[in-house]
Amino acid sequence: MIKVGIIGSGSMGSGIAQVAATAGHEVLLYDNNPDALQRAETHLKKIMARLVEKGRLKSTEAEQILSRIKYVDSVYAYGDSGLIIEAIVENLDVKRGVFEQLEDIVPEDCILATNTSSLSIAAIAAACKKPERVLGIHFFNPAPLMKLVEIIPAIQTNQNYLDHAAELIRSWQKLVVIAKDTPGFIVNRVARPFYGESLRILEEGLADVPTIDWALKEMGGFRMGPFTLMDYIGNDVNYTVTETVFKAFYYDPRYKPAFTQKRLSEAGYLGRKSGRGYYDYREGAKNPVPNEDATLGQTIVDRVVTMLINEAADALYLNVASRDDIDTAMTKGVNYPKGLLKWADEIGIATCVERMDDLHQEYLEDRYRCSPLLRKMARAGKTFYE
């Protein structure tokens, strides 16, 4: 069984280390910050103890998992590794520097993977002499609990390395989807309207924060409303991803960030972690209650879901991923109640086109352009699923 190296011991890196060690691999976890590495070790021991307390693991199993994770103080420890997964800061220059250094340390056939959620895999691979072994392996947080993993080949990636990586991650009991190396891959691209269109509805004054959250959770079936979720993720993090995707798509208005979220980030209202966001989490704080008007709620759900479907259809149209991988990614990666393309069939493709055209006619903004695939399918009377 190959040895796995993880670079970065934050919540993502330590989570991936736990997954790999649970699957039986010897894992080498490295961080250039010794304190962070110590915190990761303490945190992983607590997680294992909790799993034993809950009866999900035997104490001997927990001890074996922990014994497989070695905490190393240098990337030179990776000399005999078969897979390296980098999970550090989302900075292209920093990642390129790490990969360039790794190539002189690891074996010739070692797979080099980045856990980036939005940066170009091709740009990272280009820093290497053997770019054909570089690809993206994008886990979702928390890695031990989230089943989905996006695997993203760069244009330089050799098919054998892609196949090997996919087989390996599936052996870790993960659901693998293959995504094209485009901004946001599948999930972070297709999910943008869940936040963006909800923010637009808020800024227009159509509904307030708790009402939009109530509509999408109680009427739409989403596990969390968009504002609750943004507060959970962190408004600074969510805004940065939105801004990154917007810039990467050459400022396509479909991905335009909202001033509301930017101002909250600037004010330090980051959500749960700062005590304030769209909601007030401070002790004794009172938050407004939703307007549970069913007609208003349905208007909100129809608009946001149609925008999500349009984005999913466009991802399929542009060969970002297969139909099944897109629907799997959205149900397993962000817990949507249904696959968006399956949802489109239920609503009716012609209805989705009509809703998109109504929005476009109302606003005359390219943000609301209908996917050519939806329009062609409506004209031909086709569905995504038989």
C-alpha positions in Angstrom: 0.0 0.0 0.0 1.5 3.3 -1.0 2.7 5.9 1.4 0.7 9.2 1.3 2.1 12.6 2.0 -0.1 15.5 3.1 1.2 19.1 3.0 -0.8 21.5 5.3 -2.1 20.4 8.7 -5.2 22.7 8.9 -8.7 21.2 9.2 -8.6 20.1 5.5 -5.1 18.6 5.6 -5.6 16.8 8.9 -9.0 15.6 7.7 -7.5 14.1 4.6 -4.8 12.5 6.7 -7.4 10.9 8.9 -9.2 9.5 5.8 -6.0 8.0 4.3 -4.9 6.5 7.6 -8.3 5.0 8.1 -8.0 3.4 4.7 -4.8 1.7 5.9 -2.1 4.0 4.4 1.0 5.2 6.2 0.6 9.0 6.2 3.2 11.7 6.5 1.7 15.0 7.6 3.8 18.1 7.2 3.3 21.8 8.0 5.9 24.6 8.0 4.3 25.8 11.2 5.3 23.4 14.1 2.5 24.8 16.3 -0.1 24.0 13.6 1.3 20.5 13.3 1.0 20.1 17.1 -2.5 21.3 17.1 -3.4 18.9 14.3 -2.0 16.0 16.3 -4.0 17.0 19.4 -7.1 17.5 17.3 -6.9 14.1 15.6 -6.4 12.3 19.0 -9.6 14.1 20.3 -11.5 13.0 17.2 -10.4 9.4 17.6 -11.4 9.4 21.3 -14.8 10.8 20.4 -15.3 8.1 17.7 -14.5 5.5 20.3 -16.8 7.0 22.9 -19.7 7.0 20.3 -19.0 3.3 19.5 -18.0 4.0 15.9 -14.5 2.7 16.4 -12.9 0.2 18.7 -10.1 1.6 20.8 -7.6 -0.7 19.0 -8.8 0.6 15.6 -8.4 4.2 16.7 -4.9 3.5 18.0 -3.9 1.9 14.7 -5.2 4.8 12.7 -3.3 7.3 14.8 -0.1 5.1 14.6 -0.2 5.4 10.8 0.0 9.2 10.9 3.6 10.5 11.2 4.1 14.2 11.8 7.2 15.3 9.9 9.2 18.6 9.9 10.4 18.5 6.4 9.1 17.7 2.9 12.3 15.7 2.4 10.5 12.9 4.4 8.4 12.3 1.2 11.2 10.5 -0.6 9.3 7.2 -0.9 5.7 8.5 -1.2 3.3 7.3 -3.9 0.8 10.2 -3.5 1.2 13.8 -2.3 -1.9 15.9 -1.6 -1.2 19.6 -1.0 -3.8 21.4 1.2 -2.3 24.8 1.9 -3.2 28.5 1.3 -5.1 29.3 -1.9 -2.2 31.2 -3.5 -1.0 30.1 -7.0 2.6 31.2 -6.6 2.9 29.5 -3.2 1.5 26.2 -4.6 3.7 26.3 -7.7 6.7 26.8 -5.5 5.8 23.8 -3.4 5.2 21.5 -6.4 8.5 22.6 -8.0 10.3 21.7 -4.8 8.5 18.3 -4.4 9.4 17.1 -7.9 13.1 16.8 -6.9 12.2 14.8 -3.7 9.5 12.3 -4.6 9.8 9.2 -6.8 9.4 9.4 -10.6 5.9 7.8 -10.5 4.5 9.7 -7.5 1.2 11.5 -8.1 1.2 15.1 -7.1 -2.2 16.5 -6.3 -3.6 19.8 -5.1 -6.7 20.2 -3.0 -7.4 23.7 -4.5 -11.1 24.6 -4.8 -10.7 27.2 -7.5 -7.2 27.6 -8.9 -6.0 26.4 -12.3 -4.6 22.9 -12.1 -2.8 23.5 -15.5 -1.0 26.5 -14.0 0.2 24.5 -11.0 1.3 21.6 -13.2 3.2 24.0 -15.4 5.7 24.5 -12.5 6.8 20.9 -12.8 9.2 19.1 -15.2 6.7 16.2 -15.3 3.3 18.0 -15.4 1.6 14.8 -16.6 1.5 13.4 -13.0 -0.1 16.5 -11.5 -3.9 16.8 -11.0 -6.5 18.2 -8.6 -8.0 16.0 -5.8 -10.6 18.3 -4.2 -12.1 17.1 -0.9 -14.9 18.9 0.9 -14.8 19.9 4.5 -14.9 18.0 6.8 -13.1 15.5 4.7 -13.8 12.4 6.9 -17.6 13.0 6.7 -18.1 14.4 3.2 -18.4 11.5 0.7 -17.7 13.6 -2.5 -14.2 14.1 -4.0 -13.7 16.1 -7.3 -10.8 14.8 -9.3 -9.6 17.4 -11.9 -7.1 16.5 -14.6 -5.1 19.3 -16.1 -4.6 19.4 -19.8 -1.1 18.0 -19.2 -2.3 15.1 -17.0 -1.7 11.6 -18.3 -4.8 9.3 -18.3 -2.9 6.6 -16.3 -2.3 8.9 -13.4 -5.9 10.1 -13.5 -7.2 6.5 -13.5 -4.8 5.5 -10.7 -5.9 8.5 -8.5 -9.6 7.9 -9.1 -9.2 4.2 -8.2 -7.2 5.1 -5.1 -9.7 7.7 -3.8 -12.6 5.3 -4.4 -10.8 2.7 -2.3 -11.0 5.3 0.6 -14.8 4.9 0.4 -15.3 8.2 -1.4 -17.6 9.1 -4.3 -15.4 10.4 -7.2 -16.6 12.8 -9.9 -14.3 13.9 -12.7 -14.4 17.6 -13.5 -12.8 19.7 -16.3 -10.1 22.2 -15.2 -12.4 25.3 -15.3 -13.0 27.8 -12.5 -14.8 26.3 -9.5 -14.8 22.8 -11.1 -18.4 21.4 -10.5 -19.6 22.3 -7.0 -18.1 25.8 -6.6 -19.3 26.8 -10.1 -22.8 25.4 -10.1 -23.5 26.5 -6.5 -22.8 30.2 -7.1 -26.5 31.2 -7.8 -27.6 29.7 -4.4 -25.7 32.5 -2.8 -25.6 35.1 -5.6 -29.2 35.1 -6.5 -30.3 35.0 -2.9 -28.1 38.1 -2.3 -29.7 39.7 -5.3 -33.2 39.1 -4.0 -32.1 40.6 -0.7 -30.6 43.7 -2.3 -33.7 44.2 -4.4 -35.8 44.2 -1.2 -38.0 41.4 -2.4 -37.4 39.5 0.9 -35.2 39.8 4.0 -32.5 37.3 5.2 -34.7 35.0 7.4 -37.5 34.9 4.8 -35.1 33.8 2.0 -33.5 31.2 4.3 -37.0 29.9 5.4 -38.2 29.6 1.8 -35.2 27.7 0.5 -35.0 25.4 3.6 -38.7 24.7 4.3 -40.2 25.0 0.8 -37.1 24.2 -1.3 -35.9 21.4 0.8 -32.3 22.6 1.1 -30.5 21.6 4.3 -29.6 25.2 5.2 -30.7 28.5 3.9 -28.0 30.5 1.9 -27.4 33.1 4.6 -27.2 30.5 7.4 -24.7 28.6 5.2 -22.7 31.7 4.3 -22.4 32.5 8.0 -21.3 29.0 8.7 -18.7 29.0 5.9 -17.5 32.5 6.7 -18.5 35.6 4.7 -14.8 36.3 4.0 -14.2 32.8 2.6 -17.4 32.7 0.5 -16.8 36.2 -0.9 -13.2 35.3 -1.8 -14.4 32.2 -3.7 -17.1 34.2 -5.5 -14.6 36.9 -6.4 -12.1 34.3 -7.6 -14.6 32.6 -9.8 -15.9 36.0 -11.2 -12.4 37.0 -12.2 -11.5 33.6 -13.6 -14.5 33.7 -15.9 -13.4 37.1 -17.3 -15.9 39.0 -15.3 -19.0 37.1 -16.5 -22.0 38.8 -14.8 -23.4 35.5 -13.8 -20.8 35.2 -11.1 -20.7 38.8 -10.0 -20.1 39.2 -6.3 -22.6 41.2 -4.1 -21.7 44.5 -2.3 -23.7 43.3 0.7 -21.3 40.4 1.3 -18.3 42.5 0.6 -19.4 45.1 3.2 -20.0 42.4 5.8 -16.5 41.0 5.2 -15.0 44.5 5.4 -16.8 45.2 8.7 -15.6 41.9 10.2 -19.1 40.4 10.3 -17.8 37.1 9.1 -20.6 34.9 10.5 -20.4 32.4 13.4 -16.7 32.6 13.8 -16.9 36.4 14.6 -20.2 36.4 16.4 -22.0 38.4 13.7 -22.9 38.0 10.1 -26.3 38.0 8.4 -27.5 36.9 11.8 -26.3 38.0 15.3 -24.8 35.1 17.3 -23.9 37.1 20.4 -25.4 36.1 23.7 -28.9 37.5 24.2 -29.2 38.7 20.6 -32.6 38.7 18.9 -32.9 38.0 15.2 -35.8 38.8 13.0 -38.4 36.1 12.1 -39.3 35.1 8.5 -42.3 36.2 6.6 -43.8 32.8 6.0 -46.0 33.8 3.0 -46.2 30.8 0.7 -46.6 32.8 -2.5 -43.5 34.9 -1.7 -41.6 31.7 -0.6 -42.4 29.9 -3.9 -41.3 33.0 -5.9 -37.9 32.9 -4.1 -37.5 29.1 -4.5 -38.5 29.2 -8.2 -36.0 31.9 -9.0 -33.0 30.5 -7.1 -33.6 26.9 -8.2 -34.1 27.9 -11.9 -30.8 29.8 -11.8 -29.1 26.7 -10.3 -30.5 24.5 -13.0 -29.4 26.9 -15.7 -25.8 26.8 -14.3 -25.9 23.0 -14.1 -27.2 22.8 -17.7 -24.4 25.1 -18.9 -21.8 23.0 -17.1 -23.0 20.0 -19.0 -23.2 21.9 -22.2 -19.6 23.0 -21.9 -18.4 19.5 -20.9 -17.3 20.5 -17.4 -18.6 17.1 -16.3 -21.1 14.4 -17.1 -24.8 14.5 -16.3 -24.4 12.0 -13.5 -21.3 13.5 -12.1 -23.0 17.0 -11.9 -26.0 15.7 -10.1 -23.9 13.5 -7.8 -21.6 16.4 -7.0 -24.5 18.7 -6.0 -26.3 16.1 -3.9 -23.3 14.6 -2.2 -21.0 17.7 -2.1 -23.4 20.3 -0.9 -26.4 18.2 0.1 -28.9 19.6 -2.3 -32.3 17.8 -2.0 -32.2 16.7 -5.7 -29.8 16.6 -8.6 -30.3 19.8 -10.5 -30.7 18.1 -13.9 -33.2 15.6 -12.4 -35.0 18.6 -10.8 -35.1 20.3 -14.2 -37.0 17.3 -15.7 -39.5 17.5 -12.8 -40.2 21.2 -13.3 -40.1 20.9 -17.0 -37.3 22.1 -19.3 -39.7 24.4 -21.2 -40.8 26.0 -17.8 -37.1 26.5 -16.9 -36.5 28.3 -20.2 -39.6 30.4 -19.7 -38.5 31.5 -16.3 -35.0 32.4 -17.5 -36.4 34.4 -20.4 -38.8 36.2 -18.0 -35.9 37.2 -15.8 -33.8 38.3 -18.8 -36.6 40.3 -20.2 -37.2 42.0 -16.8 -33.6 42.9 -16.2 -32.0 42.9 -19.6 -28.8 41.6 -18.0 -26.5 38.9 -19.4 -26.6 37.4 -15.9 -30.0 35.9 -16.8 -29.1 34.4 -20.2 -30.6 31.0 -20.7 -28.3 28.1 -21.3 -28.3 27.1 -25.0 -28.7 23.5 -23.9 -31.9 24.1 -22.1 -33.3 26.1 -25.1 -32.4 23.3 -27.5 -33.8 20.6 -25.3 -37.1 22.5 -24.8 -37.4 23.0 -28.6 -36.8 19.2 -29.1 -39.0 18.1 -26.2 -36.1 16.3 -24.6 -35.3 15.6 -20.9 -32.0 14.9 -19.1 -33.2 11.5 -17.9 -35.6 9.1 -19.7 
